[in-house]
Amino acid sequence: MDWSPILISMKTASVSIVITFFLGILAAWWVVGMKNERMKIILDGVLTLPLVLPPTVAGFFLLYLFGVKRPIGIFFLQYFGVKIAFSWTATVLAAVLMSFPLMYRSARGAFEQVDPNLMAAARTLGMSEWSIFHKVLIANAMPGIVSGGVLAFARGLGEFGATAMIAGNIAGKTRTLPMAVYSEVAAGNMDAAYHYVAIIVVIAFLSVILMNRAALRESKKRGQFR
């Protein structure tokens, strides 16, 4: 069995979750704090759109933007000598795009559950907005944030459609675990496909267990302070 898809997938999921984690939290904070309800609805729709779009359509938009002959793709190629489409970077882009809505929606839901009176009390004590953000808002929304991070990691690890469009299926370069399963089944190598599927299932299951343990630990911790 070729181990490169496993390494590529873990590397892609690890890098993408770092990007998605912080982008999702900042986007959720921004949307929750908006006063214009109409703009909030529109912006929320745009940020959530990849969650409901077919992955191949999301990948098409990435290819349209980052293709070799497309605006952003030409910019990176001419000024940085970096080709984004059909490279490992493209697998990260696809994973970030498809996992971002999960992180964003989880963080937003968690932020909206925090009692506004806590933040109001913090402001009366003279705390800065940044201190309120990471000492009050983040601290109280941590279970939802952790859950969103785990789900986003698992989503990035299992991304297939957008990856196929923007990164392709290049062995040893962009062939992730889902792409490897597809390739082995297409080639009739069912034994190798079984191994890759088993690895994906184990990682996904461990991610869910980790999410549940983190949520339970946070609930117990909150119970001790009540």
N, C-alpha and C positions, 0 to 999 in steps of 0.2 A: 504494500500500500504506500502511495506517495504521501509523505507527511507535509509537503509544502502547503496544501490548502488549509491545513489546521493552523500552521504558523501564520499564514497570510490573514486568515480570518481573525485570529486572536490579536494580531497586530492592528488590523483594521478596526476591530471593535474597541480595543483599548484606546487608540488615538481618538476615534470618533466620540466615545463617551465623555472624554475630557472636554472636547469642544461642545458637544451637545449639552452637557451638564451645566456649564456656565452660561451658555447662550439661552438655554431654556429657563433658567432661574431669572436672568436679567430681563428676558422678554416677558415673563410672567409678572415680575415686579412692575415693569413699565405699564403693562395692560391693566393690572389691578388698580394702579394709581391714577389712571386716566379719568378725567372728569366728564369728557364728552362721550356720552353713551353711544351715539351713532358711530363715532370713529372707533370706539372700543369694539363694537360688534363687527365692523368691517375688518379691523386689524386682526381680531381673533379668528375670523373666517380665513384670512390669508395665511396666518400662522398654522392653522389646523388643516389647511387644504391637503398637504401631502398625506395625511392620515386617511383621507377618503378617496384620493385619486388612485387609479391603478398604478402600481409601481413602474410599469413600462412607460406610462405617460409622464410620470415624474422624471424618469430617466431621460425621456425625450427632451424635456425642457433643459435638463443639465447638458445634454449633448448639444442642444441648440446654442447654449451660452458658452460652453467650454470646448466645443469642437475646434479642430485645428484651423478651420476657416471661419470661425465665428468670433465676435468682438472680444470677449474676455480671453478666449483661447489664443487668438492672435497676439493680444497684449502680453500675455505671459510668455509666449514663445519668442516674440521679438525682443522684449526688454529683459527677460530673465533666462531665456533659453530653456524654458521648462514646458514640456508637452503634457497637458493635463489629461486629455482624453486617452483612454486605453493605456493608462498607467496605474500604478498602485495608488497614487493620489486620488484618482477617480473613484476607487473603491471606498475611500474615506468620505468623499463628497456624497456618494450615494447613501452610505450608512448614516451620515449626519442628517441629510435631508429627510430620510424615511423614519429616523428615530427621534428627531427633534420634537414633533407634535406630542409624543408620549411624555417626554420630559416636561415640555411646556404646560400641557394640560394638567399633569400631576402636580407641578409646582404651583400653578395658578389655583387649582382646587384647594391645595394645602394653605396657601396664603389667605384665601377668602374665608377659611375656617378659623383663622386667628382672630381673637376678640379685638375689635378696634379700640376698646377702652385701654388695653395694655399699651398700645402705641401712643394713645393720647396721654396716658399717665407718664410715659417715658419722656414725651415732649415737655410736659410741665416740670419735669426734673432737669431739663436743660440738655438732654441728650441730643446729639446731632442726628440727622437723618440716616447717615451711614451707620452709626452705632445702633440706632433703632432697627435698621435693616438686618444686621448680622447678629445682634445680641437679643433682639426680641422676635422679629418676624421669622428669621431663619431658624432660630432655636425652637420656636413653637411649631413650625411647619416641617420639622425634620423628618417625621415618619413618611409624610407624603413625598418629600423630596427624595428620600432614599428609595422608596418604591418606584418613583419615576425613573431614577437613575438605573435601577436594576432592569426595569422593563425596556428602557432605551438601549442598554447594553445588549440584552438578548435580541432585541429587534435589529440592531446593527449587525449582530453576529449572523442572523438568519436572512439578511437582505439578499434578494435574488434579482427581481425584475429591473430595478433601476441600475443595479450593478451590471447586468447584462447589456444594457443600452449604452452606458457611458464608459464602462471599463472593459467590457468584453469577457472572454473566457480564455485568457492566455496562460498556459501552464507555467507554474513557477513564478508568475508575475501578478496576475489579477484573478486567478482561479481560487475563489473562496470555497468554503465547505458546501454551501448550496449549489454553487456552480459545479463542484466536483461530483456531487450526487447526480446532477443532471447529465454530466458528461459520461459517467460510468454506466448509468442506466441506458443512455443512448448507444453506448458501445457494447452493451450486453454483459458488462462486468458486474453482475449483481452482488458478488461477494464483497468487492470493494465498496459498492454503494451501501451495503448493509453496515459496513464498518463506519463510514462517514455519517450515516443516519444515526447510528448508535451514539457517536460522539456528540452530535448536535443535540440529541434528546437528553443526554446526561448533563451537558452544560446548561441547557435550558431549565432542566429540573432543578439543578443546583442553584441556579439564579433565583427561581421561585422560592426555594427553601431559604435562601439568604435573605430575600425580601421579607418573608414571613417572620424570620427570627429577629430581624432588625426592628420590625414593627412591634413585635411582642416585647422586646427589650425596652423599647421607648415607652410602651404603655405601662410596663411595670415601673419604670423610672418615674413617670408622671404620677402614678398611684402612690409612690412613696412620699411625694411632696404635697399631696392633698391633705 
